[in-house]
Amino acid sequence: MTDARTLIAEQLATAEAPCITSSFQAECVVLVHLVRELRPDIPVLFLDTVHHFEDTYRYRDEISGRWNLNLVNLRAEEPAPGLWREDTHACCARHKVGPLFAALAGYDVWFTALRRDQSPTRANLAEVEPFTLANGTVLRKVSPLAAWTTKDVWTYAEAHGIPLLPLYEQGYTSIGCEPCTSPPLDPDDPRSGRWGGAKRECGIHIQPAQGS
């Protein structure tokens, strides 16, 4: 396992156009804090799905203002509020996958706050791996916190005086869009409260089919 700061420094050294995606969950804010030590102006991409908790929007604005983030809000060209009622896959595709993949085409290194202990779907997560968009653009996807635990994240936040999203105090352990997020259904699975347990991933971390 490479130390997170060392990995970040190595990847930034060869990056021409790096970015971070952040949902402003605990690990995301910790990663932004780490990367900004070396690249304060790095673009921080936030997917505005039009379905977030009001707490999330307020917290995003608070942290963005306090840290003077280079915040880039991404939104679908034609948002469809309530689409989740008909099809959560279609809703995620429209409000998350589409806007993010379109934006990522302008970057060469993508930092994410994914961790292996978040879900069985992430258990084999690599710290650095290629990610190919549907148009053939290849990025380096970097997950410096891959080996971190929840305790590691919270310990770092406390040590650096980083306030966290208030929704954690209400029992949430993985926080996405309000209609599709609840406290965990399985206390041993932090992401079991997402989409009513019907799925674990929205699609932004899944390689798209080429030519789609």
N, C-alpha and C positions, 0 to 999 in steps of 0.2 A: 504494500500500500504506500503510495506517495503522499507525503504531507500535503495538505490542501493548499497552503500558501506556496509551497514549492511548485506544485502542479500548475497553479494559476499563473505564477511568474513565467514558467516555461512556455505555457500556451500563449500568453500575451506577447511574449518576445517574438513570436513568429506570426502573429495575427495582424492582418491589415485592416479588417473591419469586424471586430468582435462585438457581441451583444450578450445580454442576459435576458432570459424570460423570468418573470416574477409574478406569482399570484398573491404575493405579500403574506404567504403563510410563514411560519417561523423559520424554516430552513431557507426559504427564498430570501428573507431579509438578512439572515446571517451571511448567505453567499454574496449578496450585494455589498454588505459591509466589508467582506474580505477582498472582493475584487476591486472595490473603490479605493482601497489602500494603494493600489498601483495604477488604476485607471479611473480617476474620479468622474470623468465625463462619459463613461461607457453607456451606450443606449440600454435602457431598462424597458423591455417590452411587456406591456400589460394587456391581456386580452379582455376587453370590455364586452362581455357577452350580453349586456343589458339585463342580466338575471342575478347579478351579485347581491349579497347582503349589503344593506346600507352601511353596516359597520365596516365592511371591506373597503367601500369607496372612501369613507372618512379616514380610515387608517392609511390607505394608499396616499391620500392627499397630505396627511400629517407627516408621514415619513418622507415623502417626496419633497415637501417644503423644508423640513428640518435638515435633510441631507443635500438639498439642492440637486436632486436627481435629474439626469437627462431622460425624463420619462417619455415613452412613446406609447400612447394609447391606441390599440388596434381594435377596430370594430368592423363587422360585416358590412358590405356596401348596402345590403338590404336586410337589416335585422328583422327577425320574426319573433317578437315576444310571444311566449306561450307555446312555441313549437315543441317544447319538451313534452307537453301533454299528449301529442300525437306520436312522437318518435324521438327518443333521447339520442339515438345515433345521428339522425338528421339534424337535430338541434346542435349537437357538438360539432358536426361537420360544418355547419353554416357559421356558427359563432366562434368557434375555436380553431379548428383545423384549417379552414380556408384562409382566414385572415393571417394566421401565423405563418403558414407555408408561403404565402405571397410575400410577406415581409422578409422572411429568412433568406430569400433569394438575393437580398442586398448585403448579406454578411458572409464571412468565411469561417468564423468560430462562434459557436453557440454554447454559452454556459448555462447549465441547468442545475437545479438543486435536488435532483433525484437522489434517493437513497435506497440501498438494497433492502433494508428492513421495513420499508413502507408497505410492501405487498409482494406476494409470490410472483407476480408478473415482472417484478424488478429485481428478483433475487440474483440474477446473473449479470446485472448492469456493469458495463465496463466504464472505467474512469474516462477513457478517451476512445471514441469510435467514429467512423465515418457515418454520415447521414445524408442520403441522396434524396433530393426533392423530385417530384414528378417530372419536372422539366430537365432533369439530369444534373442540376447543380449539386455539387458535393460539398458539405460543410464538415468541420470537425465539431462533433458534439462532445462537450466536456462536462463531466459531473464530479467536481472536486470533493463533494460530500458523500460520495457513493458508499463509503465504509462507515460513515458516521451513524450513531444511534440517536434516537430522540433525546436521550439524556445529554449526549454531546452537544446537540443543537441548543437545548435550553441552558446548559451550563455556559456555553459561549455567549448567548444573549445576556444572561445575568452578569457575567464578568465584564461585558462591555456596555452595560446600562441600556440595552436595546429593549424598548417596550414591545410587547407582542400583541397581535390581533386579539381584542377582547373576547371574541367568540370562544376561545379556548377555555375561558372561565365558565362557559355554559355547557361544557362537556364535549364540544366538538374536537375531533382529533385530525380530521382531514377536511379542509374547507374549500368548497368550490361554489357553484351557483346555488342560490338559496333554495329553489324548488327541488333540487336533486341532492341536497345535503342534509344529513341528520347526524346526531351523535352515533358512534359505532354500534352496529347491531351485534357484533362480536367483539368483546373487549380485548381480544388478542389480535384483532385485525384492524389497524387504524383506518383503513380505507373502506371498511365494510358499511359505513354510513353513506357512501356515495352511490347515487342512482338506485337507492333501495336495495343495494347488494346485488343488483342484476348484472353489473359489469364493474370492472376495476379501472379501466382506462378510457379517456375521452377520444384518443386517437392522435394527439399531437406528438406522442413519443413512439409512434408506430411508423415504420418506413412506408411511404406511400407507394402504390403500384406505379411503375414507370409508364409514362405516356398517358396517365389518367388526367 
